[in-house]
């Protein structure tokens, strides 16, 4: 008996032209390249230009993904844009992407789960595709976190960057085994009791301002490794796979120490871990698709590979998904 799976047809990404190194940041706040690298693994990040919007980044990544998938934008009937930094309070930035791509059918909406947004977005699109509501989707993670940073706070402003990544997903009939292509399982979690550990101190209904990102770094680190490993164990339990079966582990690119700690705790070999945090910084919902695109383009991730995705973000939210490429 066949089942419907959401198969990834292609991926793409976009990084703003402006590159900011750790040394550049030493001219803004009291910090050093050594301090940032030792604690986070980050060496540089990209920052959006004045007037360059989150939707602009999303459009560029979407076009790259459509080209990689070799499909026409007019075949897309669902756009899910994961972002915490939309162009406007409303409408959704996804409709700006939809309009820029010349798409006038289907649905487009934003999804807000902070750094977990892309995993949440893939799971949401997967549910709609498998239900037969839509046939072909663009799932995008796009962020301009530079717009919500306090550039006088050296504990946070050195961590983040801007960028966008996207995948094209299509509903296809598969054999119904764990060898199928597509998204095999996804597990999503949240716990709002931890809000004050990673949040933005503004918003339309609270302060009427955009606000700035605030974070209790040690608390986030402490929670992250445990939460990530627990949800990944659920993925393994659901599919019968183990860490040894994985071809690639593509985690949210927040901090090298968190990534290394999670991989070690799960028994995932270091050579299977895709790491781009040194080049991109933490790009929130954009980090996983950016890393995916790097690994696909350099030939590491190939068709048929088993790829594990995971992320944790403010709220807290966290989740993991297993995809056969």
C-alpha positions in Angstrom: 0.0 0.0 0.0 1.5 3.3 -1.1 1.6 6.5 1.1 2.0 10.2 0.3 5.4 11.6 1.2 6.7 15.2 1.0 9.8 14.8 -1.2 12.4 17.6 -1.4 13.0 18.5 -5.0 15.6 21.1 -4.6 17.1 23.7 -2.3 18.6 27.2 -2.5 20.0 30.0 -0.3 20.9 33.7 -0.3 23.3 35.7 1.9 23.5 39.5 1.9 26.7 40.9 0.3 27.9 42.7 3.4 30.3 40.5 5.4 31.1 41.4 9.0 34.0 39.6 10.7 34.7 39.3 14.4 37.5 41.9 14.0 34.9 44.3 12.5 32.8 43.9 15.7 35.8 44.8 17.9 35.3 48.4 16.5 31.7 48.4 17.8 31.8 46.6 21.2 34.4 45.4 23.6 35.2 41.9 22.3 37.8 39.9 20.5 38.0 37.3 17.7 39.5 34.8 20.2 36.6 35.4 22.7 33.9 34.9 20.1 35.5 31.9 18.4 36.3 30.1 21.7 32.7 30.4 23.0 30.7 30.1 19.8 32.8 29.0 16.8 31.6 32.0 14.9 34.1 33.9 12.7 31.9 36.0 10.4 28.3 36.7 9.5 26.4 38.5 6.7 24.3 41.6 7.4 21.5 42.9 5.2 22.0 46.2 3.5 19.8 49.2 4.3 16.5 48.7 2.6 17.1 45.0 2.1 14.0 43.3 3.6 13.5 39.8 4.9 11.2 39.1 2.0 13.9 40.2 -0.5 16.2 37.5 1.1 13.4 35.0 0.9 12.7 35.7 -2.7 16.3 35.2 -3.7 16.5 31.9 -1.8 13.2 30.8 -3.3 14.3 31.5 -6.8 17.5 29.5 -6.2 15.5 26.6 -4.8 13.1 26.6 -7.8 16.0 26.6 -10.2 17.7 23.7 -8.3 14.4 21.8 -8.4 13.9 22.6 -12.1 10.3 23.6 -11.5 8.3 26.7 -12.5 7.2 29.0 -9.8 3.7 28.8 -11.1 3.5 25.2 -10.0 3.8 26.3 -6.3 0.5 26.3 -4.5 1.9 26.7 -0.9 4.5 29.1 0.6 5.4 28.7 4.3 7.9 31.4 5.4 9.5 30.9 8.8 10.7 34.1 10.2 10.9 36.2 13.4 11.8 39.4 11.5 8.9 40.0 9.0 8.9 43.1 6.8 5.7 44.3 8.5 3.4 43.4 11.4 1.1 42.4 8.6 0.6 41.3 5.9 2.8 38.1 6.1 6.1 38.4 4.4 5.2 35.2 2.6 2.7 37.1 0.4 5.4 39.5 -0.6 7.5 36.5 -1.7 4.4 35.1 -3.5 3.9 38.4 -5.4 7.5 38.8 -6.3 7.5 35.3 -7.8 4.4 36.1 -9.8 2.3 33.4 -8.0 -1.4 34.2 -7.8 -2.8 30.9 -6.6 -2.7 28.7 -3.5 -1.8 30.0 0.0 1.1 31.9 1.6 1.7 32.5 5.3 4.4 33.2 7.9 5.2 30.8 10.7 6.9 32.0 13.9 8.9 29.5 15.9 12.1 31.5 16.1 15.2 29.3 15.4 13.0 26.2 15.1 11.0 27.8 12.4 12.3 25.9 9.5 11.7 22.5 11.1 8.2 23.7 12.1 7.7 25.0 8.5 8.7 21.7 6.9 6.4 19.8 9.3 3.5 22.1 8.6 4.0 21.9 4.8 4.3 18.1 5.1 0.9 17.9 6.8 -0.8 20.0 4.2 0.9 18.1 1.3 0.1 14.6 2.7 -3.5 15.7 3.3 -3.9 16.5 -0.3 -4.7 20.2 0.4 -1.7 21.3 -1.6 0.6 19.7 -4.1 3.9 21.6 -4.2 5.3 23.9 -1.6 8.1 26.4 -1.0 9.4 26.3 2.6 11.6 29.2 3.4 13.6 30.4 6.4 14.5 34.0 6.1 15.8 36.5 8.8 17.2 40.0 9.2 18.1 39.5 12.9 20.5 42.5 12.6 17.4 44.7 12.9 16.5 43.4 16.4 19.9 43.3 17.9 21.2 45.7 20.6 24.5 46.6 19.1 25.8 47.7 22.5 25.2 44.2 24.0 28.4 42.2 23.3 26.8 39.0 24.7 24.2 38.9 21.8 25.2 41.1 18.9 28.2 39.0 18.0 26.1 35.8 17.7 23.6 36.5 14.9 23.6 37.1 11.1 21.1 37.6 8.2 20.3 35.2 5.4 17.7 32.9 3.8 17.3 29.4 2.6 14.5 27.4 1.0 13.4 24.0 -0.2 10.8 22.9 -2.7 8.7 20.0 -1.4 6.2 17.9 -3.5 3.6 15.4 -2.5 4.6 12.0 -4.1 3.4 8.5 -3.8 6.0 6.2 -2.1 6.1 2.6 -1.1 5.3 3.3 2.6 8.6 2.1 4.1 11.3 3.8 6.0 13.4 3.6 2.7 11.0 6.1 1.1 12.3 9.5 -0.1 10.9 12.5 1.6 10.1 13.6 5.2 9.9 10.4 7.2 8.9 11.9 10.5 9.0 15.2 12.4 8.6 15.9 16.2 7.9 19.4 17.5 8.0 20.7 21.0 7.6 23.9 23.0 7.6 25.0 26.6 6.5 28.6 27.2 7.8 28.7 30.8 11.2 29.5 29.4 10.2 32.6 27.5 12.4 35.1 29.5 15.5 33.1 28.7 15.4 34.1 25.0 13.0 36.7 23.8 12.6 40.1 22.2 11.6 42.9 24.7 9.0 44.6 22.4 6.0 44.0 20.2 2.8 45.6 18.8 0.6 44.7 21.8 3.1 45.2 24.5 5.4 48.2 23.9 4.4 49.2 20.4 8.0 48.9 19.4 10.1 46.3 17.6 12.3 45.8 20.7 15.7 44.0 21.0 16.7 40.4 21.5 17.5 39.4 25.1 19.1 36.2 26.1 20.3 34.3 29.2 23.1 32.5 27.4 24.0 30.0 30.1 20.4 28.9 30.6 19.8 28.5 26.8 23.0 26.4 26.5 22.0 24.2 29.5 18.5 23.5 28.1 19.5 23.1 24.5 21.6 19.9 24.6 19.1 17.9 26.7 16.1 19.1 24.7 17.7 18.4 21.3 18.8 14.9 22.2 15.4 13.9 23.7 13.5 15.0 20.6 16.0 13.2 18.3 15.6 10.1 20.3 11.9 10.3 19.5 12.7 10.5 15.8 14.9 7.4 16.1 12.2 5.5 18.1 9.6 6.4 15.5 11.5 5.3 12.5 13.7 2.5 13.9 16.9 4.3 12.7 19.9 5.0 14.9 22.7 7.5 14.8 24.8 5.0 12.9 22.3 4.9 10.0 22.5 8.7 9.4 24.4 10.0 6.5 24.3 13.6 7.6 23.3 15.7 10.7 22.3 19.2 9.9 21.6 21.1 13.1 20.5 24.6 13.8 23.7 26.7 13.6 23.7 28.6 16.9 26.8 27.6 18.7 29.6 25.1 17.9 29.7 23.9 21.5 26.0 23.1 21.5 26.3 21.2 18.1 29.3 19.3 19.3 27.7 18.4 22.6 24.5 17.2 21.0 26.3 15.1 18.4 28.5 13.5 21.1 25.6 12.7 23.4 23.7 11.1 20.5 26.7 9.2 19.2 26.8 11.0 15.9 30.2 10.8 14.3 31.8 14.3 13.9 32.4 13.7 10.2 28.6 13.5 9.6 27.9 16.9 11.1 27.3 19.8 8.7 28.7 23.0 10.3 28.4 26.5 8.9 28.1 28.5 12.0 31.6 29.8 11.5 30.6 31.5 8.3 27.0 32.4 8.9 26.6 33.0 12.6 23.2 32.2 14.0 20.6 33.1 11.3 17.7 31.7 13.3 15.1 30.1 11.0 17.4 30.5 8.0 20.3 28.5 9.5 19.2 24.9 8.6 18.3 25.6 4.9 21.5 27.6 4.5 23.6 24.7 5.9 21.6 22.2 3.8 22.3 24.2 0.6 26.0 24.4 1.4 26.2 20.6 1.8 24.1 19.8 -1.2 26.1 22.2 -3.5 29.5 20.9 -2.3 28.4 17.3 -3.0 28.1 16.0 0.5 24.4 15.5 0.6 23.2 13.3 -2.3 20.0 11.8 -3.4 19.0 8.9 -1.1 21.0 10.2 1.9 19.4 10.0 5.3 19.5 13.5 6.8 18.6 14.5 10.3 17.5 18.1 11.0 17.1 19.7 14.5 16.7 23.1 16.0 15.9 24.9 19.2 14.7 28.5 19.5 13.2 31.1 21.8 10.0 30.3 23.7 11.4 27.6 24.0 10.6 25.8 20.8 12.5 22.8 19.5 12.1 20.0 17.0 13.7 17.4 14.7 12.9 15.9 11.4 14.3 13.0 9.4 14.4 13.3 5.6 15.6 10.9 2.9 17.0 13.3 0.3 
